[in-house]
Amino acid sequence: MRIFITLIILSLCANGIASTDISAERSKALLAYAQKSPKVKADYIKVTDYLVKMGESELEKAKLIYYWLCENIAYDAESFQKGKYPSTDPSVTMTNRKGVCSGYANLFHAMGKHAGLDIEVVGGYSKGYGFKQGTKFKGTDHAWNVLTIDGKKIFIDATWGAGYIGKVKSKLVFTKRLSDYWFNTNPYEAIFSHLPSYPDGNEYQLIQSKLTLKQYEDLPYIRHSFFKSGIVNASKILSDYRKGIVHNLPKTYALDVDVDILKAPLEMSKKKKYQFKIVSNQGGKLALFFKDKFLKKVEKNNNNEYVFDFTPDKKGELKISIQYPKDIDPNGMFWSAMVYDIRK
């Protein structure tokens, strides 16, 4: 599962991507306009012509297309689970209203080109659903887009922006959940989960010092919710990694329910008090386990937030786990979302 967040403009500027962005208020208006697009089955040109009428810049035109894709194309979880992928031709994806990552990327490319945008399909490696730290990639497994405006390249992943997949009774299911995070994403954050391979892997990494595949595999597995909350500074973690500095970051896991980490420590030590705020619309209770022994449960408040403090009094492993709802796990078991290794 994926955790979804909104970018902060100051972070974008500090890391070298487009200094101008689209305000939240303007984005809301663009989304509302995209949601009223013509209900046509296969004609993406007609839809594109409608969308770009509202766009006052290339960036806005691209975001209108992004919103339309996220709202109207479903991820084909069934095909992904079977390993038998559908055609990724833009017209086929448009007609079926579903596809895998290449379907999203190719349709975005076709619509973007028709809108006069300088846009590319980029393929490579991703740390998405099912990824575990230490995995060695045997081949590329994902596709996304890069938009160029005034010589500045902008990262876009409409597949991940549209929602996430998770298991319901052993069957993969797509849950629609629009996220602005994967439009104009900070490349120093994107590189922790996306490593380009083609058309030119180095050019499309969008960071100054390029990573090899081995370096990418060895990077700490950090979910983008950490970047949103300010828990982790992507540029610093990447810089420290190159210097051989290892941070005792918590392990995070892909769950089959939605989870947003709003507040949590980067690492934990004994005798210090730490505050947490975690959101899940689907999850049941939250539970804390220390050295695999149950400590306590935390109920959600009216905003679906788990808010709690924790002060470790000794070394050991702290697990923060979320209870699955009955339709996903009839036993209502708790599944680890985060695990801290308290060493000192």
Backbone torsions as a table, in degrees:
resi	resn	phi	psi	omega
1	MET	NA	152.9	-178.2
2	ARG	-112.6	148.7	178.7
3	ILE	-105.5	131.7	-171.8
4	PHE	-114.0	144.6	-177.3
5	ILE	-146.7	172.8	178.5
6	THR	-106.7	139.7	-179.2
7	LEU	-71.3	153.3	172.5
8	ILE	-107.1	131.9	-172.6
9	ILE	-62.0	-39.2	-179.5
10	LEU	-60.9	-37.9	178.2
11	SER	-64.8	-39.7	179.6
12	LEU	-61.5	-46.9	-177.4
13	CYS	-63.6	-40.9	-176.2
14	ALA	-66.3	-24.2	-175.7
15	ASN	-106.0	11.8	165.8
16	GLY	88.2	18.7	173.4
17	ILE	-105.1	-178.0	-169.4
18	ALA	-46.0	126.0	-175.5
19	SER	-74.1	-19.7	176.5
20	THR	-105.0	138.6	178.8
21	ASP	-130.7	-176.9	179.4
22	ILE	-101.7	128.3	-177.5
23	SER	-64.1	159.7	179.0
24	ALA	-61.2	-39.6	-179.8
25	GLU	-65.3	-42.8	179.0
26	ARG	-68.2	-39.3	178.4
27	SER	-60.4	-39.4	178.7
28	LYS	-61.8	-40.4	179.0
29	ALA	-68.1	-39.5	178.5
30	LEU	-64.2	-41.3	179.3
31	LEU	-62.9	-45.5	179.7
32	ALA	-60.0	-39.3	179.0
33	TYR	-67.3	-44.0	179.6
34	ALA	-62.5	-34.2	-179.4
35	GLN	-69.0	-16.8	-179.9
36	LYS	-100.6	17.5	-177.2
37	SER	-65.1	158.5	-179.5
38	PRO	-57.3	140.6	-179.9
39	LYS	-87.8	72.3	178.7
40	VAL	-104.5	152.4	-173.6
41	LYS	-81.9	-51.4	-170.3
42	ALA	-126.3	-6.1	-172.5
43	ASP	-90.9	87.3	-179.1
44	TYR	-71.6	-20.3	178.0
45	ILE	-67.2	-43.2	179.0
46	LYS	-62.9	-41.7	179.0
47	VAL	-64.8	-43.9	-179.9
48	THR	-61.7	-44.0	179.2
49	ASP	-58.7	-38.3	177.1
50	TYR	-66.2	-47.5	-174.2
51	LEU	-61.5	-46.6	-171.9
52	VAL	-70.8	-12.0	178.5
53	LYS	-61.6	-30.4	-178.5
54	MET	-89.5	-21.3	-176.1
55	GLY	-68.4	122.0	179.8
56	GLU	-94.4	-2.3	177.9
57	SER	-153.1	168.8	177.0
58	GLU	-62.9	-36.9	179.8
59	LEU	-64.8	-41.5	178.7
60	GLU	-67.4	-38.9	178.0
61	LYS	-61.6	-42.3	178.9
62	ALA	-64.9	-39.0	-178.7
63	LYS	-70.5	-33.8	175.1
64	LEU	-61.4	-42.8	177.9
65	ILE	-66.1	-42.1	177.8
66	TYR	-57.3	-48.4	179.8
67	TYR	-61.2	-42.9	-178.6
68	TRP	-62.1	-44.7	179.8
69	LEU	-62.3	-46.5	-178.5
70	CYS	-63.2	-33.4	-177.8
71	GLU	-83.3	-26.3	-169.4
72	ASN	-116.5	-15.3	179.7
73	ILE	-110.8	125.6	178.9
74	ALA	-96.1	145.2	176.5
75	TYR	-73.3	133.8	-177.2
76	ASP	-83.6	78.8	-176.4
77	ALA	-64.5	-34.3	-179.3
78	GLU	-63.6	-45.4	178.9
79	SER	-65.6	-39.2	178.3
80	PHE	-60.7	-43.9	-178.4
81	GLN	-66.8	-36.4	179.7
82	LYS	-79.1	-19.1	-177.1
83	GLY	75.2	16.6	178.1
84	LYS	-116.5	98.9	-170.0
85	TYR	-88.4	143.2	179.7
86	PRO	-75.6	171.6	174.9
87	SER	-59.5	141.1	178.8
88	THR	-104.5	15.5	175.1
89	ASP	-62.9	135.1	-176.9
90	PRO	-53.6	-40.3	-178.9
91	SER	-66.9	-35.9	179.0
92	VAL	-68.4	-46.4	178.1
93	THR	-60.3	-41.0	180.0
94	MET	-63.6	-43.2	-178.0
95	THR	-69.2	-45.0	-177.1
96	ASN	-77.4	-19.9	-177.0
97	ARG	60.5	26.7	174.0
98	LYS	-157.3	160.5	-180.0
99	GLY	179.5	176.3	173.9
100	VAL	-97.8	-169.4	-171.2
101	CYS	-57.5	-41.5	-179.7
102	SER	-66.7	-29.1	176.4
103	GLY	-64.8	-46.2	176.1
104	TYR	-60.8	-49.7	-174.4
105	ALA	-64.5	-41.6	-178.9
106	ASN	-69.4	-37.7	178.0
107	LEU	-69.5	-39.5	175.9
108	PHE	-60.0	-43.4	-179.9
109	HIS	-61.4	-45.9	-178.7
110	ALA	-64.2	-44.8	179.7
111	MET	-67.5	-40.3	179.6
112	GLY	-64.2	-43.1	178.4
113	LYS	-61.8	-42.5	178.8
114	HIS	-63.2	-30.7	179.1
115	ALA	-81.9	-0.6	178.8
116	GLY	85.0	17.8	-178.6
117	LEU	-88.2	150.3	175.0
118	ASP	-90.9	93.2	-171.9
119	ILE	-132.9	145.5	-179.0
120	GLU	-127.4	154.7	167.8
121	VAL	-93.5	127.6	179.9
122	VAL	-118.6	134.5	179.0
123	GLY	-119.6	157.1	178.9
124	GLY	173.5	-146.5	-174.5
125	TYR	-106.5	143.8	-179.8
126	SER	-137.5	150.2	175.4
127	LYS	-106.0	74.5	-176.2
128	GLY	-106.6	-142.4	-175.8
129	TYR	-57.9	130.7	176.8
130	GLY	85.8	-6.2	-179.2
131	PHE	-70.2	142.1	175.5
132	LYS	-129.8	143.1	179.5
133	GLN	-54.9	132.7	-179.2
134	GLY	99.4	-6.3	178.8
135	THR	-63.3	136.5	175.1
136	LYS	-106.0	125.4	-175.9
137	PHE	-77.8	135.1	177.1
138	LYS	-99.0	-12.0	179.7
139	GLY	-176.9	170.0	178.7
140	THR	-68.8	153.6	-174.5
141	ASP	-144.2	10.0	-175.5
142	HIS	-153.8	160.6	176.9
143	ALA	-143.0	145.4	179.0
144	TRP	-149.4	-164.9	-177.3
145	ASN	-129.5	153.4	171.8
146	VAL	-129.0	125.2	180.0
147	LEU	-104.5	136.1	177.5
148	THR	-111.0	124.1	177.4
149	ILE	-129.1	119.2	-179.5
150	ASP	51.9	41.4	177.6
151	GLY	80.6	-4.4	179.9
152	LYS	-98.5	125.7	-179.2
153	LYS	-90.8	135.2	-175.5
154	ILE	-122.2	129.8	-178.2
155	PHE	-82.7	133.2	178.3
156	ILE	-141.2	131.0	175.1
157	ASP	-132.5	93.5	-177.6
158	ALA	-70.6	-26.6	178.5
159	THR	-61.2	-52.4	-179.2
160	TRP	-72.9	-24.7	178.1
161	GLY	-74.1	-20.1	-176.0
162	ALA	-80.4	-25.4	-177.7
163	GLY	158.2	-153.0	-177.3
164	TYR	-149.3	163.2	176.4
165	ILE	-112.1	149.3	177.5
166	GLY	-155.9	168.9	-177.4
167	LYS	-94.2	135.2	171.2
168	VAL	-125.4	108.5	-177.0
169	LYS	53.1	52.2	176.2
170	SER	70.5	2.5	179.3
171	LYS	-108.5	131.2	178.0
172	LEU	-72.1	132.7	-178.0
173	VAL	-131.5	137.4	177.0
174	PHE	-89.5	131.0	175.3
175	THR	-112.2	119.5	179.8
176	LYS	-72.1	126.5	177.8
177	ARG	-157.1	94.8	-177.1
178	LEU	-61.0	133.7	177.3
179	SER	-134.4	131.8	175.0
180	ASP	-74.9	-16.8	-172.0
181	TYR	-56.1	-38.6	-173.5
182	TRP	-88.5	16.4	170.2
183	PHE	-113.0	122.5	-178.3
184	ASN	61.8	45.7	-177.3
185	THR	-73.4	139.4	173.0
186	ASN	-53.9	118.5	-176.5
187	PRO	-63.3	-25.5	178.1
188	TYR	-74.5	-16.2	172.1
189	GLU	-91.9	-40.4	-178.9
190	ALA	-61.5	-32.6	-175.1
191	ILE	-66.7	-18.2	177.7
192	PHE	-73.9	-16.5	-179.0
193	SER	-128.0	-11.2	-178.1
194	HIS	-133.3	119.0	174.6
195	LEU	-118.9	112.0	-178.7
196	PRO	-65.9	147.3	174.9
197	SER	-121.4	-39.7	178.5
198	TYR	-139.5	157.2	2.8
199	PRO	-72.8	-26.5	176.1
200	ASP	-143.5	100.4	-173.7
201	GLY	-54.7	-45.3	-177.8
202	ASN	-66.6	-44.3	-178.4
203	GLU	-61.7	-37.7	-172.9
204	TYR	-93.8	7.2	171.1
205	GLN	-71.0	-28.6	174.5
206	LEU	65.7	17.4	173.5
207	ILE	-120.5	164.2	-172.5
208	GLN	-70.9	-56.3	-179.8
209	SER	-98.0	117.0	-171.5
210	LYS	-75.6	152.7	178.5
211	LEU	-100.3	145.5	169.6
212	THR	-83.9	167.1	178.2
213	LEU	-61.0	-40.7	180.0
214	LYS	-63.1	-42.0	178.1
215	GLN	-63.0	-41.2	178.2
216	TYR	-61.6	-43.8	178.8
217	GLU	-61.9	-34.5	-175.8
218	ASP	-86.2	-10.5	178.3
219	LEU	-57.9	146.3	174.9
220	PRO	-60.9	141.3	-178.8
221	TYR	-82.7	103.7	-176.2
222	ILE	-119.1	124.8	177.4
223	ARG	-79.4	148.7	-171.4
224	HIS	-68.6	-13.0	174.9
225	SER	-63.3	-29.7	177.6
226	PHE	-65.9	-40.1	179.7
227	PHE	-64.8	-40.3	-178.9
228	LYS	-62.8	-43.0	-173.7
229	SER	-78.1	-9.9	-177.8
230	GLY	85.0	6.6	178.5
231	ILE	-65.2	-38.3	-176.2
232	VAL	-126.4	133.2	170.8
233	ASN	-96.6	112.7	-172.8
234	ALA	-58.7	-44.7	-177.8
235	SER	-62.1	-40.8	-179.2
236	LYS	-68.9	-44.1	179.5
237	ILE	-61.0	-41.0	179.2
238	LEU	-66.1	-42.7	178.5
239	SER	-63.7	-43.5	179.0
240	ASP	-64.6	-38.1	178.6
241	TYR	-59.8	-43.1	179.7
242	ARG	-64.6	-27.6	179.9
243	LYS	-87.7	-1.5	-179.4
244	GLY	83.8	12.7	178.7
245	ILE	-85.4	123.2	-176.9
246	VAL	-106.7	123.4	177.2
247	HIS	-93.8	145.7	179.0
248	ASN	-86.0	63.0	-177.2
249	LEU	-72.8	150.2	175.7
250	PRO	-69.5	148.8	172.2
251	LYS	-79.5	140.0	177.1
252	THR	-122.1	150.5	-172.9
253	TYR	-128.1	147.9	175.7
254	ALA	-77.6	120.8	179.3
255	LEU	-108.2	167.0	179.4
256	ASP	-95.7	17.4	171.2
257	VAL	-131.6	160.5	179.8
258	ASP	-73.6	136.7	178.4
259	VAL	-143.4	127.9	173.9
260	ASP	-119.4	125.0	178.3
261	ILE	-95.2	108.7	-177.0
262	LEU	-93.4	-32.2	179.3
263	LYS	-151.4	129.8	179.3
264	ALA	-169.6	152.8	179.4
265	PRO	-76.0	154.6	176.3
266	LEU	-69.7	-39.0	174.4
267	GLU	-153.6	167.4	-173.5
268	MET	-129.4	146.1	176.3
269	SER	-130.8	163.3	-179.8
270	LYS	-65.5	150.6	171.3
271	LYS	68.1	11.9	177.3
272	LYS	-113.4	142.7	-179.1
273	LYS	-91.8	130.7	-178.5
274	TYR	-123.2	145.5	-179.5
275	GLN	-110.0	143.5	-179.5
276	PHE	-130.3	145.1	169.7
277	LYS	-143.9	114.1	-176.5
278	ILE	-127.5	139.0	-177.9
279	VAL	-116.6	137.7	172.7
280	SER	-152.4	120.9	177.8
281	ASN	-75.1	-31.1	-174.5
282	GLN	-94.9	-34.0	-172.9
283	GLY	-63.4	154.8	175.7
284	GLY	-87.2	-126.5	178.9
285	LYS	-77.5	159.5	172.7
286	LEU	-106.0	143.9	179.9
287	ALA	-131.9	146.2	175.4
288	LEU	-107.8	132.8	176.8
289	PHE	-125.2	131.0	176.2
290	PHE	-117.9	122.2	-173.6
291	LYS	52.2	41.3	178.0
292	ASP	66.9	11.9	175.7
293	LYS	-104.5	133.6	-178.5
294	PHE	-63.5	132.8	177.1
295	LEU	-105.7	-57.5	-178.6
296	LYS	-166.0	164.1	174.5
297	LYS	-108.8	153.7	179.0
298	VAL	-127.6	125.9	177.8
299	GLU	-86.2	154.1	175.0
300	LYS	-77.8	149.0	172.6
301	ASN	-87.4	-171.7	-176.3
302	ASN	-67.9	-13.6	177.9
303	ASN	-100.1	17.1	-178.5
304	ASN	61.6	30.2	-179.2
305	GLU	-105.6	138.7	168.4
306	TYR	-98.4	112.6	-179.5
307	VAL	-118.0	122.5	-177.5
308	PHE	-159.0	162.6	175.1
309	ASP	-113.6	155.3	175.2
310	PHE	-148.3	133.8	176.7
311	THR	-123.5	103.1	179.8
312	PRO	-69.1	136.4	179.9
313	ASP	-107.3	-1.3	177.4
314	LYS	-158.4	170.1	179.5
315	LYS	-71.7	153.2	177.5
316	GLY	148.2	-175.7	-175.4
317	GLU	-101.3	124.1	177.3
318	LEU	-106.2	123.4	177.9
319	LYS	-108.1	129.8	174.6
320	ILE	-108.3	113.1	-169.6
321	SER	-122.8	147.7	-178.7
322	ILE	-113.2	137.8	178.2
323	GLN	-82.2	131.4	177.4
324	TYR	-78.8	146.1	175.0
325	PRO	-69.4	162.8	-174.2
326	LYS	-61.8	-31.4	-177.7
327	ASP	-73.0	-18.1	176.5
328	ILE	-96.8	-44.6	178.4
329	ASP	-135.8	103.6	-178.0
330	PRO	-56.1	-23.3	-179.1
331	ASN	-84.0	-9.2	178.8
332	GLY	61.4	37.7	-177.1
333	MET	-72.6	160.7	175.9
334	PHE	-96.4	134.1	-178.2
335	TRP	-121.3	135.1	-174.4
336	SER	-67.0	126.6	174.4
337	ALA	-97.9	-38.9	179.9
338	MET	-142.3	145.1	176.8
339	VAL	-134.8	121.9	177.2
340	TYR	-102.5	140.5	174.1
341	ASP	-106.2	102.5	-177.5
342	ILE	-86.4	108.7	-171.6
343	ARG	-103.3	-21.5	-175.9
344	LYS	-142.6	NA	NA
